[in-house]
Amino acid sequence: MLDSMRTYSLDDVYETRKRRDSWWTVYFVDPVACRVALPVANHTRLTPNALTVFSLVLGMVSAAFFATNQLAAGACLFYLSFMIDCVDGKIARLKGTGTPFGLWLDYVGDRIRVVLCAGGLAYGQYALTGDVQFIVLGAAVAVLDLFRYVNAPQMKRVRDTIREGRQEPDALGMAPLAADPLGPDPLEPEPLDVLPPGRAPRPRWFFRLYRRLNRFLARHRVRSHLVSGIEFHAAVFVVAPLAGAWALIPLAAGAGVLLLVNEVFLVYRMWLFARRHGVSTAQESREHVLV
């Protein structure tokens, strides 16, 4: 039974941080979230689910500010909403009070927040300017977010399925839902110089550079893919609104392109992983039959 009277230290909270996370979270959110989580853990009985709901409410208020063209206030509320969303995970890991329903609530709450804020930005700017580009912007942000957060767990399922040695995930074509829909890093770097037979090896300098960069990022708890959904959200809902209405379209478009490039790269790595292990499995099967 958990000791409800335990007093936690800041070091205890630091232990709940993910092994690797987005650079936005590592440098701009975790330093605040850890210090907020400490008094929440020691002086309140707030549950992770209650914090998730509070985060969603803040996200709704952020969307309302965006819809009324109060961009700076909307950006601050979005940041606060995301920060509280990080606190709920830290409390869950710190006290061991996470639940499967909490995972679902956190995941769905994030999608609702993004869609509402994208709609708020689009509505507010269109009502102010009459420029249809802002409607396109809101729709594009929502679609990109949904694509990213549907694609990531599916890629993780593919890799988990290959590692478990199954040809088909299950009767529905899907592997069981992981404890964390995205995991700490859906596609942790694989050794890129291990290629299927017949593929020419890449230059050695490429591997050295990649591994050196990856080791450097790992020492700082930063994921190797530097433009994920979190950085996309930060650019669209925090940085651009704080910069002003003029920055919404160029910054959102730039962040969207970088996110798509990142997704293409991750899919390519997944394809290499699947092809490599598919070839290995076929060779092992043939050898087994010959024996």
C-alpha positions, 0 to 999 in steps of 0.5 A: 500500500502506498504511503499517502503521508510521504513527503517527496523531494525535488529529486524524486520529481526529477526521477519521473521525467521521461528518459528522452523527450522533446526539446521543447519539453526538456528545456521550456516545460519540465523546469517549471512542471517539476517545481509545480508538481512538488507542492501538488504532490506534497500538499494536495490530493489532486489526482492525475485525472483531475489535473488532466481535466484541469489542463483541458479546461485551460485549453478551452479557455485558451481557445476562447482567447484565440477566438476573441483575438487575444493572442498573447493571453491564448498563448500563455493559457496554452502553455499553462495547459500543456505544463499542467498536462505534464504535471499529471504524468509526473504525479502519476509516476511519482505516486503510482496512481496512473490508470488505463483510463487516465492514459486514454483521458490524457491522449484524447484531451490533448487532441481536443485541446489542439482542435479547439485552439486551432478552431479558435485561431482560425475563427478569430483571425477570419472574423477580424480579417475576412482572410480565408487563409486562416480557415485553411490554417486551422484545418491544416493544423488539426489534420496534421496533429491528428495524422501525427498522433494516429501515425505514431502509435501505429508505427510503434505497433508495427515495430513491436509486432516485428520484435515479437516475431508475429506476421500479423498483429491480431485478427483486426490487424492491430497490436494491443494498445501499449501502456503509453500510446506514443511511448517515450520515443516511438522510433528509438534510433536503430543502427542505420548501417545494418541494411538488407542484403544487396544494399550499398553501405552508407558512408562511414562519416554519416554513421559517425555524425549521426551517432555522435549527434544522437549520443549528445541528444541522449545525454540531454534527454532530447529525442533524436527527431527534433520536430515532433508534434510537441514542437509543432504545437509550441510553434503554432499556439505559443511562439506565433501568437506571442509574435503577433498575428502576422507570424501565424501563417508563416510560422505555422506553415514552416512548422507544418512542413518540418513536421511532415519532413520528420514524419516521412523520415520516421516512416522511412526508418520504419520501412528499413526496420521492417524490410531488414527484419523481414529479410532476416525472418525469411532467411531463418525460415528457409534455413529451418526448412533445410535443416 
